[in-house]
Each structure stands twice: as structure tokens, then as C-alpha cells.
Amino acid sequence: MKFDIIIIGGGLSGLTAGIALAQAGRDVAVISAGQSTLHFSSGSLDLLGCDNNGNIVNNPLNAIASLNASHPYKKVSNVESIAQEAKQLLTEAGITTTGDATANHWRITPIGALKPTWLSVDGMATMQDAGTMPWKRVALVNIINYLDFPTKLIAAGLRNRGIEVDIKAVTLRELNELRKSPSEMRSTNIAKVLERNNLLQGLADAINQVTVDGNYDMVLLPAVMGIDSCSAASTMLNLIAPEASYVATLPPSVPGVRMQTLLRKRFAALDGTFLTGDQVIEGNFQGNKLNSVKTAKLEGERLEADNFILATGSFMSRGLVADYNHVYEPALGVDVDSNSLDRTTWAQLNVTSAQPYMEMGVTTDTKLHCLLGGKPVSNLYAAGSILSGHNSIKLSDAAGVDMLTALQVTHNILNQQ
Amino acid sequence: MKTENNNHQYDVIVIGGGITGAGTARDCAMRGLKVLLVERHDISTGATGRNHGLLHSGARYAVTDHESATECIKENMTLRKIARHCVEETDGLFITLPEDDLNFQSLFVEKCIEAGIQAEVIDPELAKTMEPAVNPELIGAVKVPDASVDPFRLTMANVLDAQLHGAKTLVSHEVIDVLVEQNRVVGVKLRNHHNGEEFNAYAQVTINAAGIWGTLIAQMAGVKINMFPAKGSLLIFGHRVNNMVINRCRKPANADILVPDDAVCVIGTTSDRVPIEACDDMRVTPEEVEVLLSEGMKLAPSLGNTRILRAYAGVRPLIASDDDPSGRSISRGIVTLDHEKRDGLAGFITITGGKMMTYRLMAEEVTNLACEKLGVNKPCITASTPLPGSEPQQESKKYSFANKASHGRHGTLDSKISTGDAASDALVCECEGVSVGEVKYAIDELHVHNLVNLRRRTRVGMGTCQGELCACRTAGVMCDSDDSAQRAINDLAGFLNERWKGMQPVAWGDNLAEAQLTATIYQGLLGVDQLTTERRADYYEI
């Protein structure tokens, strides 16, 4: 099989590149192992939440200048326009968001903290300013016995900021059925039951009933609605009498799964080829070029392309593997950071310290070409969390790196031709 | 509370909430004594919670220490009866590898039989059938009645029974002084770590069962005990590779026992002398990991590609005999020190040495002595009375994954766990099948104040995911006010740090991937680090 471009990895980064290249008329294949870190999403996408010193960033575009030279953003030619392109790409995929790259806003975490972020999926509760609360009286409404939405923690966090919060809980007979197997009481299952059985009105009635007398200016709900499309999520909010928004839950993330679904649909609509449940196990290099790859399932088949993008993620996505004494990139064996040889230097004793393993990844040249034996591979690029040189937890920049480097690679490929 | 504290008068104070202290409190209480059990951290935080969880048959000691071997097999058979719900009758193998001397095997079997241990030489081929994980290169195998025991459960069962017999238990209460009046210990000064309050408790006899920390307690009483802190490191693997205990048939050495415990298995140990000051913060070194892994793979080669969940270390309270201050002759046997005879200090006894296996015997010995001092003449009945949870089964609950799991953990005490309604049946921990009902039971009845306590009582977060989501769910269940919400967040941060302490020495492979996922969820998604205001004073890391 021969494509213009093969993308290895079907997460946020791989899908972003896939859509952009397919939109440009290229014949693109994405090879995906299945799940992605979108399943752990907050419903918001971060560009840069904190600087190198841990200070909150208000304007990501300005703060990017202060990042280390190793940061992947340093290989993005025009962050402002590429960030706009990313937002546009999401909108065209049916994922409408609020926010832009010149001013972070705030999201509410599932335990009631506030974190700065770049884009939030419509419907998610956000604040423009962490110092001024947009609401005075909030009803925090959970589904009875849904444990992945710790309302007491969220309420305490909001009360600490001067908001009056009442905790309420509602249920429906159909959700009780779900509860018969206690391990099924998880976000994605709830979302499927609500959406596929037309239960949104019933649930909204129950919520309206417990909130009608409270004089609330905001009703906050767990983000467990709208797994297949945005419409269920927004329909639900419209059915509730006061203004209502969603707060992220513990994983799996319904807004995250929905984002993945919509991005895949968009890619498919652009005639992209999506090979799921498979993984690349070998690359066939010739000189400074990658000719083809082999996958675990398509035995004997060589997948050829003019260009390749490696977007398999970090350790948790198996894009990087650490064994007893070294770190490597398992799909193609391209170069990773040289500081990966001494295991005792990978991890610090304190759990909240900046962990050195977080900065590990594949090394690239200024055009994001992967290196093999220290030399750039002319038609192989890396994008997303697999890139070395930044700590996505400390900087809150994971989604931004995923999307912006993917789009930069897209430009690099399109300009090259 | 105040009046109760001011009125702390007991027959016996037992210092130390490990298995020895818990067993001693039980025995004393069953003989009708008024008992106070004090523990500075949590039940089974010391060496009791940091070993293999092996119910020794005694075979390991048969060649080198006949007395220990005899004690072990006797207690082994007793615990199978009285602590049924804490024991899994796995049996064990002692294997000889090509690099070992096969001649040792016949001596080993002979000495086992001498000690009363049923040791049966079996064909290596049969051994491979019985235990498919065993190193296929083995040239000899002996089957012995080893078993697996849950030390957390066993200790808690002893505490519960002590309480049922009237004993009072204070966890998070540290002995900060031993009260001495005219050559007699009359009690202890305690500090409550929850609120900082200090008060005295009095007793006619004070029993020092503080393990390695007993040397510090003795110091407070003005007497010297020559302890030899011996660190032992172990690794827990992510699933149960073996179904029988696998030992090396040779003289005891490093990393030569692999024990199946619940859904995991544990390899250990190393043995190195450490300074007493280091005992509060034991960390496993890369060298120890190397030894444990390479030696462990000789017992069961598949350990080499099994995920290591965590590394941990305990300190054995070994003791040098009094006439040998150089410490050359270190005993692993039971040591009861009557400080009245030894040092002219009345009302004070130290019980130390020994092994988890022989805790009941140690308790019996020291209780005999305490009774003698108190003029009480009642026989010990701990060997014949089942522990709470191991009584004959009355009726069983409706079958469910969580009910079955909690029955395994709590035995007949599971009748106290509410089930049958949706709120109680909601699962907080899917790996180990822990329900909201079980969490509430543990909080109400088992001295649970934080997530690490809960982990020891219920196995919450002990499974493959090591608390990936259940820690946060449980924190949500455990808090009931804004005040406790902040405590729950601090508790969560403490739990994550504790968990990382065990993962950090083995942070590679799937474990590193899991660590990154945890950090992404708890720091990135949730922002636990940003809400944490303090480390909890009553937190104790393992």
C-alpha cells in the first residue's frame, strides 16, 4: 500500500496532522493502537499554563519567548497563526471552543482546583479571571452513586473562593439498572445510557426539580453527557432552567472521547484512511529516508509513503519505552535523548518534583525531522508528546504541543513539496 | 475525652501496634487484664507490614536453627486454624538449581523431619507440573507446608479481638517518655498525633513490643538493649506469577523466597545492617533491586518480564545476647527481657527478636511473665480460640465480586459490611473489589483515619493500578465537610507520595508508564499538588 503520508499514532497530534494534510488534498493514512490520552482529557486544551518557574501564565503567546531552547514550540514558526489554525480545525470538526492564545482562561478541575487553559469545549464551566467569580450561588448536581465526581471536594474548592454551593443528587430508573453492576457506573456508560435511550429530558426534569427553588445563577453538572456528538451535551444544558455548565470528571473523559470521535469522523470525511488496533513494529530505512513501515497485523505488507509522521506519544501511550537500563522509541528505533542511559537519573524522590523522565523523548532537528544515528531522516517527522525537551505536567502545555507541532509538521511537509 | 485521658489506669500497657504488640494485647486481654495498646503510627506500619507475608513452615530454618524451625511449624499449624481468613494454604517448594549443591537436600529433609516439618522430596518434573512458574532448570525439589499470610489482616484481627476482650487501642499515639518511679516503670507519656495533646497513661506492667524501635523505648526507661537493625528489601510484582511459595534449597541467602500474596507475588529479601536512625525512612537502593531481580529470576524466570509494582523495605528487630555485646552471635529466636531481673527495673518487659510467624508464641511468653508479675493465674487460650473473622461460617451473603472479595479480607466479620443497596455496593476500587460499604466499615471499626490506613485494612489501591482512580474516589467518600475536604486532599497528596516512594526505585517499563499516567491525572488533570496545604502529621509512609 502506498500513501502520500503515513501518520503513526491516532491521538490528538496524529489526527490533527491527518486532518490538515487530508484537507490539503493529500492521501493520508493514520495507524492507531486505539485509545489515546484524550480519554484523560479535562474538556479543555492547554497551550501554556505555567512558565519555567511555575508562575501562572496569562498570555501564552508572550510567555513562549521565555521557554527553554529545547521546547518544541521553538520549532513552531508562527505560534499565533498556528494556534488559530488549530482552533479552526477543531471548529470544522464540530468541536466548538472558547478561548484564544493571547489570554488563558480557567477551568475547574474534578477536585475543585482552578487551572489556566487555552481552549475549552463549549459547555464546560470556565472563568475569565480566577480572582472574580462569575457566580454567587451554584447548585452542584451529581448522579446518585456516581463516584468519579467528588462533589464534596469540588464544592469545598468553590466555597473557598466565596461561592455559595449546594450539593444535589438525582437519578433515573434506567441509571439504577446500570448500577446493578457497580463497576459500570462510569462516565462513558452513563453517557451512553442517557443519550441512546432518550433520557435527557427525564434527567433535566429531575435536575430542575431539585434546583427550582434555590435561586441559583449556575447549575454545574458532571461532564457525562454527549459521547457521540456535541448536540446531546448542549441539548442537556438548554433543558435546564438556570444557566448550566459541565465540570470534568475523573477519567474516562466524555468530552475527550467525544473529541476523539469527532476528529476521527472529520478525518474519515476527508477520505483519510484510519487503521485502528494496529501498531508499527519496523521501519525500512534507506540512506536518510524511510521507505516503508511494517505493522503487527498487516503481516508481509509494506506500507509506503513519501512522508511519515511519528506521533505515538510518551511512555503512557507506549510511544516511548523504558526498560531496565535504557529508554528507546519502539516503533522505528529513532534517536531519543542521550541522558536516558542512567536509570537512577530518570526519577526524583519527591513525587511532585519536576521528573526528568517527563522531558525525555525523540530528538529532532529544527524542522522536526527525527534523527537516526544522529542524522536527520529527510521524510520522517515527529509531533506531539513524543517530542523531547519539555515537561507537559509542569508547564501545562500538552494539547498545545500536540496540535501545534502537528500543524507545523504539516506545513513543513507541504512546503517541502 | 479529657476525663478519660486523665484517668488512664491499666494493668498492662503494650507499646507497638505490630503483630507482636497486637498479639500480646489480645493474650493479656483474654486473660482478663485491663490493657492499653499504643501505636505511634498505624497498625502494622513497621516490620509487620514490610515482609513477604510468608507463613513459614520452618523449613528455611531447619538446618541452621532447630529451635526456630520447631516453633515455626507448630505456629504454622495453629495459625491455619485460628486465623483461617488470613491464610492461604499454598504449600511451598524448596528447589535445587544446577549451581546449588544437591547434597544439601538430604540434610535439609532430615532436619525438617527432625523438627516435625513434613518435607517430601518430589521429582523435579512433578514440581514443574505443580508449579509451572518454577525455574525449569531445577535439579531437585522438596515440598513443604509453607503458606501465604496477610500480615495486615492478621494484626488487625488480633487488635479487634483484644478490643472485644476490653482492651483499648490508641493509634497515632506516640510514647514520648517512659515514666519511672523508684526503679519501677509506672506508665508512659503519650502524644496524640492528631491534636498534639500529651498525657500520661499508667500501668503496673509496661510491655515494650516496639520492634526495632524498642531500643529507643528502652532508652527512655534508662536501660540498654543491644539491637541490630537488619534491613530487608522486597519487590512486589504486578500479578501472581506463582501459586506455591518457591524457596532455594540452600542455607538462607539473599532473595531466595518468592511468595504468592493475593493477586500479586513478592520476592525477598536482602539483609543489611543499617543505623537505627535510618529505620524511619527505609528506601530501596538500585543495587538491592538488581540483586532481588536477578536472584528472583532464578526461582521463576518469568519475573524478568513481569511488571514490578513497588519496592519496599522493613527492619528486623534482631538482638545480640547480653553476654555478647560485640553482636557476633545474633539470634533470630524469641527474646523476652525481664528488666526487673536484668536491670533492676520493675514493671517493664521487652519482647523482641522472633519472627512474625511466632508472634503468638512471643505474646504467650510475655503475657505469662506479665501475669506472674500481676499475680494472675489464667492459662493462655490464644492457640485454640479463633480470631474474629475466622469463626465457623454462619450464613453467607449473596454472591458478588465485592462480597466475595470482602469475605476473603474480613472473614465472618464481613457481616458488618452493609450491602444490598446501591450506595453501599458502589465500587471504589475495581482491582480489589472494594465497595463503599467496606470503606465505611473500615472507617467505623478498624481505626482508619487516612488512605494509607485504609489501604492496609482493605487493599484499596494495592492492585495492579496501585490506586490510579480509586484513591481519588475514596478521598471523596471519606470526607463529609469542607474541613475534611481539605484534609482529604492533603491525604490524597500523602497517599500519592507514599505510593511513589515504592515505585521510584523500580521506575522503568510499565511502571514508569503508570507513573506518568498517575502524574498526568493527579497533577495535570486534577491539580492535587496545587491544593495541598500541608503534609498530615499522622501520615506514615511505607
Chai-1 contact restraints between the chains, C-beta under 6 A:
chainA,res_idxA,chainB,res_idxB,connection_type,confidence,min_distance_angstrom,max_distance_angstrom,comment,restraint_id
A,S42,B,L525,contact,1.0,0.0,6.0,A-B,restraint_1
A,T109,B,L526,contact,1.0,0.0,6.0,A-B,restraint_2
A,T109,B,G527,contact,1.0,0.0,6.0,A-B,restraint_3
A,P110,B,L526,contact,1.0,0.0,6.0,A-B,restraint_4
A,I111,B,L526,contact,1.0,0.0,6.0,A-B,restraint_5
A,A113,B,G527,contact,1.0,0.0,6.0,A-B,restraint_6
A,A113,B,Q530,contact,1.0,0.0,6.0,A-B,restraint_7
A,A113,B,L531,contact,1.0,0.0,6.0,A-B,restraint_8
A,K115,B,G527,contact,1.0,0.0,6.0,A-B,restraint_9
A,N145,B,A422,contact,1.0,0.0,6.0,A-B,restraint_10
A,N145,B,A423,contact,1.0,0.0,6.0,A-B,restraint_11
A,N145,B,A426,contact,1.0,0.0,6.0,A-B,restraint_12
A,L147,B,A426,contact,1.0,0.0,6.0,A-B,restraint_13
A,L147,B,R473,contact,1.0,0.0,6.0,A-B,restraint_14
A,P150,B,G476,contact,1.0,0.0,6.0,A-B,restraint_15
A,K152,B,C479,contact,1.0,0.0,6.0,A-B,restraint_16
A,K152,B,A485,contact,1.0,0.0,6.0,A-B,restraint_17
A,L153,B,G476,contact,1.0,0.0,6.0,A-B,restraint_18
A,L153,B,A485,contact,1.0,0.0,6.0,A-B,restraint_19
A,A156,B,D482,contact,1.0,0.0,6.0,A-B,restraint_20
A,A156,B,A485,contact,1.0,0.0,6.0,A-B,restraint_21
A,R159,B,D482,contact,1.0,0.0,6.0,A-B,restraint_22
A,R179,B,A422,contact,1.0,0.0,6.0,A-B,restraint_23
A,P182,B,D425,contact,1.0,0.0,6.0,A-B,restraint_24
A,P182,B,A426,contact,1.0,0.0,6.0,A-B,restraint_25
A,P182,B,L427,contact,1.0,0.0,6.0,A-B,restraint_26
A,S183,B,L427,contact,1.0,0.0,6.0,A-B,restraint_27
A,S183,B,E430,contact,1.0,0.0,6.0,A-B,restraint_28
A,L250,B,L469,contact,1.0,0.0,6.0,A-B,restraint_29
A,L250,B,C472,contact,1.0,0.0,6.0,A-B,restraint_30
A,F315,B,L512,contact,1.0,0.0,6.0,A-B,restraint_31
A,F315,B,A513,contact,1.0,0.0,6.0,A-B,restraint_32
A,F315,B,Q516,contact,1.0,0.0,6.0,A-B,restraint_33
A,M316,B,A513,contact,1.0,0.0,6.0,A-B,restraint_34
A,M316,B,Q516,contact,1.0,0.0,6.0,A-B,restraint_35
A,M316,B,L517,contact,1.0,0.0,6.0,A-B,restraint_36
A,A322,B,W508,contact,1.0,0.0,6.0,A-B,restraint_37
A,A322,B,L512,contact,1.0,0.0,6.0,A-B,restraint_38
A,Y324,B,W508,contact,1.0,0.0,6.0,A-B,restraint_39
A,T344,B,P286,contact,1.0,0.0,6.0,A-B,restraint_40
A,A347,B,Q504,contact,1.0,0.0,6.0,A-B,restraint_41
A,A347,B,A507,contact,1.0,0.0,6.0,A-B,restraint_42
A,V351,B,L496,contact,1.0,0.0,6.0,A-B,restraint_43
A,V351,B,N497,contact,1.0,0.0,6.0,A-B,restraint_44
A,V351,B,W500,contact,1.0,0.0,6.0,A-B,restraint_45
A,T352,B,D529,contact,1.0,0.0,6.0,A-B,restraint_46
A,I393,B,A519,contact,1.0,0.0,6.0,A-B,restraint_47
A,I393,B,Q523,contact,1.0,0.0,6.0,A-B,restraint_48
A,I393,B,G524,contact,1.0,0.0,6.0,A-B,restraint_49
